[in-house]
Amino acid sequence: MAAYDLDRLRYSPELTRITDFAAALCDAPVALVTILEETEQVFLSRTGTDLDGTPREISFCDHAVRGDETMVVADATTDARFIDNPLVTGDHNIRFYAGVPLFTESGIGMGSLCVLDTVAHPDGLTPLQQQGLEILAENVLARLRDTRDAAAWRHRERDARARLGDSESRFRTLADTMPQMVWSALPDGYHDYYNARWYEFTGVPEGSTDGEAWNGMFHPDDQERAWAAWRHSLTTGEPYQIEYRLRHRDGGHRWVLGRALPIRDGDKITRWFGTCTDIHQQKMAADERELIAQELSHRIKNIFSVISGLIGFAARGRPEMKDAAGDLRDRIVALGRAHDFVRPHSRNSVPEARQDSLQGLLGELFAAYDRGEGAGVTVTGDDLPVDDRSATPLALLFHELATNAAKYGALSVDGGRVTLDVSAPGETVVLRWSESGGPPVVAPTGTGFGSQLLELSAVRQLGGSVERDWRPEGLVLTAAVPRAAFARH
């Protein structure tokens, strides 16, 4: 019976109307809705009596629930079950009883809807009276089921609120102990929660940044950008991530990384949870490193220029070194170009080509050999990422090939062409240098410095291999280099 909210139903107007009608229908002064407990019979509704209940052991209804039909006792003084019952022999003087048992859906007898009289009813109930009493009993059961369902609903709601409150408490406890600022927002973007770290960082009163007031905490130069990113996330459901300057309690602004993810119920966003991480020190350190790297790179570039100038100066007094000095100076210039391509750049000095691009690096190196109308060096095939480690040997390798082609090979005459094809089908990258349209080619008899430089660049520094094919129509050189040598992972 614990599942039923009997206290809410006891002596309710709904049940009183039923017992009033039952008494009138059956021409009896008393009508009751009874509930049988372990030792007591309690009255949920009563008409014609002030009693709240009786002991179960003398209850007529205890006998009624043992059957499954309406029990009628026309004269209790002649019924062996009740002839000695105190309700019959005592002051209550019960003579007539008719009760419809009330059963739970699992068949357990709860009590009854009954009528009683102090005079016998020799004829019991008429068929209409019995039918009416049974219909009224069904109404009592309906009211009981309503209270059970309502009680169950209230219990679920109470449990849900308790779980929600417990979950909310755990969340707030966890959020307040996190080193990051934590916040949440409704699906429409309304900010409704910030953890203690937010208020500690910003120094603002609690609740003062709810709603859209959070945007006023950003640096004026960042407000529109941050607000546009937030609107985009709200519209698309995409995660929110942005770096901006947040007002600090000391009155200044510090760089933070803002992130937020949507919480979904199916396709519907139910809430946003976000964090703000203080990255000011890292940001300042990164800016300092960038400035130092750019200054260092600028000085290295100047060193290339100084060395090139010193070589030219030394060659003036040694005419026999003029050609060698020119070659050396060109190689240093090629190294300078490679360094300039992969060095750290500011926004104003960054090359147009991607700095991590092999084809971008080659384009920088071969620009000096471009004769227009397709003449010069044409690069085809795959592009690959490169870094500062591979840029120098690659620059030396292809500068040497281009210089030799300009002196002795396809680029030394009008109409000569060079194609560099890059193929990267797997873990090995094949670079195929093909010359055509130049003077007839004769394989060299010895190994010069240029050949040693090719070996140094491709084999020793990049870990690859080199094959030369001295075809009469032009040199074909194939370098096979591990993909891992081009860029760090």
VENWO-V536670 format. One record per residue. N is the residue number from 1. RES is the residue in one letter. SS is DSSP state (2 for helix, 1 for strand, 0 for the rest). PHI is phi in degrees with one decimal (* if undefined). Layout:
# VENWO-V536670
<<N | RES | SS | PHI> <N | RES | SS | PHI>>
This chain:
# VENWO-V536670
<<1 | M | 0 | *> <2 | A | 0 | -64.3> <3 | A | 0 | -72.8> <4 | Y | 0 | -96.8> <5 | D | 0 | -90.0> <6 | L | 2 | -68.8> <7 | D | 2 | -63.9> <8 | R | 2 | -70.3> <9 | L | 2 | -94.0> <10 | R | 0 | -65.8> <11 | Y | 0 | 58.4> <12 | S | 0 | -75.2> <13 | P | 2 | -57.8> <14 | E | 2 | -62.6> <15 | L | 2 | -72.2> <16 | T | 2 | -62.5> <17 | R | 2 | -62.8> <18 | I | 2 | -68.3> <19 | T | 2 | -68.8> <20 | D | 2 | -60.7> <21 | F | 2 | -69.8> <22 | A | 2 | -61.7> <23 | A | 2 | -63.0> <24 | A | 2 | -67.4> <25 | L | 2 | -62.7> <26 | C | 2 | -95.9> <27 | D | 0 | 55.2> <28 | A | 0 | -126.7> <29 | P | 0 | -75.1> <30 | V | 1 | -126.2> <31 | A | 1 | -138.6> <32 | L | 1 | -137.9> <33 | V | 1 | -111.6> <34 | T | 1 | -111.2> <35 | I | 1 | -127.1> <36 | L | 1 | -93.0> <37 | E | 0 | -101.8> <38 | E | 0 | -59.4> <39 | T | 0 | -124.4> <40 | E | 1 | -124.6> <41 | Q | 1 | -112.2> <42 | V | 1 | -108.6> <43 | F | 1 | -100.8> <44 | L | 1 | -78.8> <45 | S | 1 | -147.5> <46 | R | 1 | -147.3> <47 | T | 1 | -133.0> <48 | G | 0 | 89.5> <49 | T | 0 | -153.7> <50 | D | 0 | -103.6> <51 | L | 0 | -68.0> <52 | D | 0 | -97.1> <53 | G | 1 | 166.0> <54 | T | 1 | -143.7> <55 | P | 1 | -61.1> <56 | R | 2 | -65.3> <57 | E | 2 | -65.8> <58 | I | 2 | -109.8> <59 | S | 0 | -77.2> <60 | F | 2 | -66.7> <61 | C | 2 | -67.9> <62 | D | 2 | -62.2> <63 | H | 2 | -77.0> <64 | A | 2 | -64.0> <65 | V | 0 | -76.9> <66 | R | 0 | -81.4> <67 | G | 0 | -113.1> <68 | D | 0 | -117.1> <69 | E | 0 | -128.6> <70 | T | 0 | -62.4> <71 | M | 1 | -99.3> <72 | V | 1 | -122.1> <73 | V | 1 | -114.2> <74 | A | 0 | -69.3> <75 | D | 0 | -146.7> <76 | A | 2 | -65.2> <77 | T | 2 | -73.2> <78 | T | 2 | -110.8> <79 | D | 0 | -100.7> <80 | A | 0 | -59.5> <81 | R | 0 | -72.0> <82 | F | 0 | -125.8> <83 | I | 0 | -60.5> <84 | D | 0 | -105.7> <85 | N | 0 | -69.3> <86 | P | 2 | -57.6> <87 | L | 2 | -70.7> <88 | V | 2 | -94.8> <89 | T | 2 | -86.2> <90 | G | 0 | -93.6> <91 | D | 0 | -65.6> <92 | H | 0 | -70.3> <93 | N | 0 | 55.3> <94 | I | 0 | -72.4> <95 | R | 0 | -119.3> <96 | F | 1 | -117.9> <97 | Y | 1 | -143.3> <98 | A | 1 | -140.6> <99 | G | 1 | -138.3> <100 | V | 1 | -100.6> <101 | P | 1 | -67.2> <102 | L | 1 | -109.4> <103 | F | 1 | -115.6> <104 | T | 0 | -72.6> <105 | E | 0 | -65.2> <106 | S | 0 | -92.2> <107 | G | 0 | 91.2> <108 | I | 0 | -89.0> <109 | G | 1 | -74.1> <110 | M | 1 | -96.5> <111 | G | 1 | 165.4> <112 | S | 1 | -158.1> <113 | L | 1 | -101.7> <114 | C | 1 | -137.1> <115 | V | 1 | -125.5> <116 | L | 1 | -137.8> <117 | D | 1 | -148.6> <118 | T | 0 | -88.4> <119 | V | 0 | -119.9> <120 | A | 0 | -71.0> <121 | H | 0 | -118.7> <122 | P | 0 | -53.9> <123 | D | 0 | -91.3> <124 | G | 0 | 67.3> <125 | L | 0 | -110.4> <126 | T | 0 | -73.5> <127 | P | 2 | -54.8> <128 | L | 2 | -67.1> <129 | Q | 2 | -63.2> <130 | Q | 2 | -65.0> <131 | Q | 2 | -62.2> <132 | G | 2 | -63.5> <133 | L | 2 | -64.3> <134 | E | 2 | -68.1> <135 | I | 2 | -66.0> <136 | L | 2 | -64.2> <137 | A | 2 | -64.5> <138 | E | 2 | -62.8> <139 | N | 2 | -67.6> <140 | V | 2 | -62.8> <141 | L | 2 | -60.2> <142 | A | 2 | -62.4> <143 | R | 2 | -65.1> <144 | L | 2 | -63.4> <145 | R | 2 | -64.2> <146 | D | 2 | -60.6> <147 | T | 2 | -67.8> <148 | R | 2 | -63.9> <149 | D | 2 | -64.8> <150 | A | 2 | -65.0> <151 | A | 2 | -64.0> <152 | A | 2 | -63.5> <153 | W | 2 | -63.4> <154 | R | 2 | -63.3> <155 | H | 2 | -65.4> <156 | R | 2 | -63.7> <157 | E | 2 | -62.9> <158 | R | 2 | -64.3> <159 | D | 2 | -64.5> <160 | A | 2 | -63.2> <161 | R | 2 | -64.7> <162 | A | 2 | -66.0> <163 | R | 2 | -64.7> <164 | L | 2 | -63.2> <165 | G | 2 | -63.7> <166 | D | 2 | -66.1> <167 | S | 2 | -62.5> <168 | E | 2 | -62.3> <169 | S | 2 | -64.8> <170 | R | 2 | -64.5> <171 | F | 2 | -62.0> <172 | R | 2 | -64.9> <173 | T | 2 | -62.2> <174 | L | 2 | -64.0> <175 | A | 2 | -62.2> <176 | D | 2 | -71.6> <177 | T | 2 | -93.3> <178 | M | 0 | -75.1> <179 | P | 0 | -74.4> <180 | Q | 0 | -95.4> <181 | M | 1 | -79.2> <182 | V | 1 | -120.7> <183 | W | 1 | -144.6> <184 | S | 1 | -139.2> <185 | A | 1 | -142.3> <186 | L | 0 | -72.0> <187 | P | 0 | -55.1> <188 | D | 0 | -85.5> <189 | G | 0 | 97.3> <190 | Y | 0 | -71.2> <191 | H | 1 | -78.2> <192 | D | 1 | -122.0> <193 | Y | 1 | -154.5> <194 | Y | 1 | -135.3> <195 | N | 0 | -82.9> <196 | A | 2 | -62.0> <197 | R | 2 | -64.3> <198 | W | 2 | -62.3> <199 | Y | 2 | -68.9> <200 | E | 2 | -67.1> <201 | F | 2 | -71.0> <202 | T | 2 | -85.2> <203 | G | 0 | 74.4> <204 | V | 0 | -89.9> <205 | P | 0 | -63.8> <206 | E | 0 | -61.0> <207 | G | 0 | 88.2> <208 | S | 0 | -75.1> <209 | T | 0 | -111.5> <210 | D | 0 | -65.8> <211 | G | 1 | 68.4> <212 | E | 0 | -94.3> <213 | A | 2 | -66.2> <214 | W | 2 | -59.0> <215 | N | 2 | -65.2> <216 | G | 2 | -70.8> <217 | M | 2 | -83.0> <218 | F | 1 | -82.6> <219 | H | 0 | -58.2> <220 | P | 0 | -52.4> <221 | D | 0 | -73.4> <222 | D | 0 | -106.1> <223 | Q | 2 | -61.7> <224 | E | 2 | -64.9> <225 | R | 2 | -65.0> <226 | A | 2 | -66.9> <227 | W | 2 | -66.4> <228 | A | 2 | -65.1> <229 | A | 2 | -65.5> <230 | W | 2 | -67.8> <231 | R | 2 | -61.7> <232 | H | 2 | -62.6> <233 | S | 2 | -65.5> <234 | L | 2 | -63.6> <235 | T | 2 | -75.8> <236 | T | 2 | -98.5> <237 | G | 0 | 79.8> <238 | E | 0 | -76.8> <239 | P | 0 | -58.0> <240 | Y | 1 | -102.4> <241 | Q | 1 | -152.5> <242 | I | 1 | -163.8> <243 | E | 1 | -101.8> <244 | Y | 1 | -152.0> <245 | R | 1 | -98.3> <246 | L | 1 | -108.3> <247 | R | 1 | -65.9> <248 | H | 0 | -97.4> <249 | R | 0 | -64.1> <250 | D | 0 | -82.4> <251 | G | 0 | 96.7> <252 | G | 0 | -88.3> <253 | H | 1 | -124.8> <254 | R | 1 | -125.0> <255 | W | 1 | -73.1> <256 | V | 1 | -132.9> <257 | L | 1 | -103.7> <258 | G | 1 | -99.1> <259 | R | 1 | -137.3> <260 | A | 1 | -153.2> <261 | L | 1 | -125.6> <262 | P | 1 | -82.5> <263 | I | 1 | -99.5> <264 | R | 1 | -116.0> <265 | D | 1 | -117.2> <266 | G | 0 | 70.8> <267 | D | 0 | -90.8> <268 | K | 1 | -96.9> <269 | I | 1 | -80.4> <270 | T | 1 | -102.5> <271 | R | 1 | -170.8> <272 | W | 1 | -113.4> <273 | F | 1 | -119.8> <274 | G | 1 | -137.2> <275 | T | 1 | -135.7> <276 | C | 1 | -125.3> <277 | T | 1 | -111.8> <278 | D | 1 | -71.1> <279 | I | 0 | -120.0> <280 | H | 2 | -61.5> <281 | Q | 2 | -63.7> <282 | Q | 2 | -62.7> <283 | K | 2 | -64.8> <284 | M | 2 | -64.6> <285 | A | 2 | -65.3> <286 | A | 2 | -65.4> <287 | D | 2 | -63.8> <288 | E | 2 | -65.0> <289 | R | 2 | -62.1> <290 | E | 2 | -63.7> <291 | L | 2 | -63.0> <292 | I | 2 | -65.0> <293 | A | 2 | -62.9> <294 | Q | 2 | -66.6> <295 | E | 2 | -65.7> <296 | L | 2 | -63.1> <297 | S | 2 | -62.9> <298 | H | 2 | -62.0> <299 | R | 2 | -69.8> <300 | I | 2 | -63.1> <301 | K | 2 | -61.1> <302 | N | 2 | -64.3> <303 | I | 2 | -62.7> <304 | F | 2 | -57.1> <305 | S | 2 | -65.3> <306 | V | 2 | -64.0> <307 | I | 2 | -62.3> <308 | S | 2 | -59.7> <309 | G | 2 | -65.5> <310 | L | 2 | -64.4> <311 | I | 2 | -63.1> <312 | G | 2 | -62.4> <313 | F | 2 | -64.4> <314 | A | 2 | -66.8> <315 | A | 2 | -71.9> <316 | R | 2 | -62.5> <317 | G | 0 | -88.9> <318 | R | 0 | -130.6> <319 | P | 2 | -52.8> <320 | E | 2 | -66.1> <321 | M | 2 | -96.4> <322 | K | 2 | -58.0> <323 | D | 2 | -65.6> <324 | A | 2 | -63.4> <325 | A | 2 | -64.6> <326 | G | 2 | -62.6> <327 | D | 2 | -61.6> <328 | L | 2 | -63.5> <329 | R | 2 | -63.6> <330 | D | 2 | -63.2> <331 | R | 2 | -66.8> <332 | I | 2 | -65.9> <333 | V | 2 | -61.2> <334 | A | 2 | -62.1> <335 | L | 2 | -62.7> <336 | G | 2 | -61.1> <337 | R | 2 | -63.4> <338 | A | 2 | -62.4> <339 | H | 2 | -63.0> <340 | D | 2 | -63.8> <341 | F | 2 | -72.3> <342 | V | 2 | -99.9> <343 | R | 0 | -67.6> <344 | P | 0 | -61.9> <345 | H | 0 | -123.0> <346 | S | 0 | -84.4> <347 | R | 0 | -62.7> <348 | N | 0 | -84.5> <349 | S | 0 | -103.3> <350 | V | 0 | -63.8> <351 | P | 0 | -64.3> <352 | E | 0 | -66.9> <353 | A | 0 | -74.4> <354 | R | 0 | -59.5> <355 | Q | 0 | -72.4> <356 | D | 0 | -101.7> <357 | S | 1 | -106.5> <358 | L | 2 | -62.5> <359 | Q | 2 | -66.7> <360 | G | 2 | -64.6> <361 | L | 2 | -62.4> <362 | L | 2 | -64.4> <363 | G | 2 | -60.7> <364 | E | 2 | -63.6> <365 | L | 2 | -69.2> <366 | F | 2 | -90.4> <367 | A | 2 | -59.5> <368 | A | 2 | -68.9> <369 | Y | 2 | -102.0> <370 | D | 0 | -75.4> <371 | R | 0 | -106.9> <372 | G | 1 | 80.5> <373 | E | 0 | 53.8> <374 | G | 0 | 84.5> <375 | A | 1 | -79.5> <376 | G | 1 | 116.3> <377 | V | 1 | -106.7> <378 | T | 1 | -107.7> <379 | V | 1 | -102.5> <380 | T | 1 | -128.3> <381 | G | 1 | 94.1> <382 | D | 0 | -78.7> <383 | D | 0 | -104.6> <384 | L | 0 | -137.1> <385 | P | 1 | -73.6> <386 | V | 0 | -127.9> <387 | D | 0 | -133.0> <388 | D | 2 | -64.7> <389 | R | 2 | -72.0> <390 | S | 2 | -92.5> <391 | A | 2 | -62.9> <392 | T | 2 | -65.7> <393 | P | 2 | -63.4> <394 | L | 2 | -65.4> <395 | A | 2 | -62.7> <396 | L | 2 | -64.8> <397 | L | 2 | -59.7> <398 | F | 2 | -82.7> <399 | H | 2 | -65.2> <400 | E | 2 | -62.8> <401 | L | 2 | -64.9> <402 | A | 2 | -66.3> <403 | T | 2 | -64.4> <404 | N | 2 | -62.7> <405 | A | 2 | -65.8> <406 | A | 2 | -72.2> <407 | K | 2 | -86.5> <408 | Y | 0 | -124.4> <409 | G | 0 | -108.5> <410 | A | 2 | -64.4> <411 | L | 2 | -86.5> <412 | S | 2 | -86.4> <413 | V | 0 | -132.8> <414 | D | 0 | -65.9> <415 | G | 0 | 88.9> <416 | G | 0 | -74.3> <417 | R | 1 | -135.4> <418 | V | 1 | -132.0> <419 | T | 1 | -121.5> <420 | L | 1 | -112.9> <421 | D | 1 | -105.2> <422 | V | 1 | -109.5> <423 | S | 1 | -126.7> <424 | A | 0 | -130.8> <425 | P | 0 | -75.1> <426 | G | 0 | -149.9> <427 | E | 0 | -86.4> <428 | T | 1 | -117.8> <429 | V | 1 | -103.3> <430 | V | 1 | -106.1> <431 | L | 1 | -111.7> <432 | R | 1 | -112.6> <433 | W | 1 | -98.9> <434 | S | 1 | -124.4> <435 | E | 1 | -105.7> <436 | S | 1 | -153.4> <437 | G | 0 | 81.2> <438 | G | 0 | -100.2> <439 | P | 0 | -61.8> <440 | P | 0 | -56.7> <441 | V | 0 | -99.6> <442 | V | 0 | -124.3> <443 | A | 0 | -64.5> <444 | P | 0 | -67.1> <445 | T | 0 | -89.3> <446 | G | 0 | -127.8> <447 | T | 0 | -112.2> <448 | G | 0 | -92.9> <449 | F | 2 | -64.6> <450 | G | 2 | -61.8> <451 | S | 2 | -64.6> <452 | Q | 2 | -64.4> <453 | L | 2 | -66.3> <454 | L | 2 | -61.4> <455 | E | 2 | -63.7> <456 | L | 2 | -61.1> <457 | S | 2 | -72.4> <458 | A | 2 | -79.0> <459 | V | 2 | -91.6> <460 | R | 2 | -75.6> <461 | Q | 2 | -84.9> <462 | L | 0 | -99.2> <463 | G | 0 | 73.0> <464 | G | 0 | -109.1> <465 | S | 1 | -138.4> <466 | V | 1 | -131.3> <467 | E | 1 | -126.9> <468 | R | 1 | -114.5> <469 | D | 1 | -124.4> <470 | W | 1 | -84.9> <471 | R | 1 | -76.6> <472 | P | 0 | -58.3> <473 | E | 0 | -80.2> <474 | G | 1 | 153.7> <475 | L | 1 | -65.9> <476 | V | 1 | -122.0> <477 | L | 1 | -115.0> <478 | T | 1 | -119.4> <479 | A | 1 | -111.2> <480 | A | 1 | -109.3> <481 | V | 1 | -126.9> <482 | P | 1 | -59.7> <483 | R | 2 | -57.5> <484 | A | 2 | -64.6> <485 | A | 2 | -76.6> <486 | F | 0 | -81.4> <487 | A | 0 | -155.6> <488 | R | 0 | -71.4> <489 | H | 0 | -109.0>>
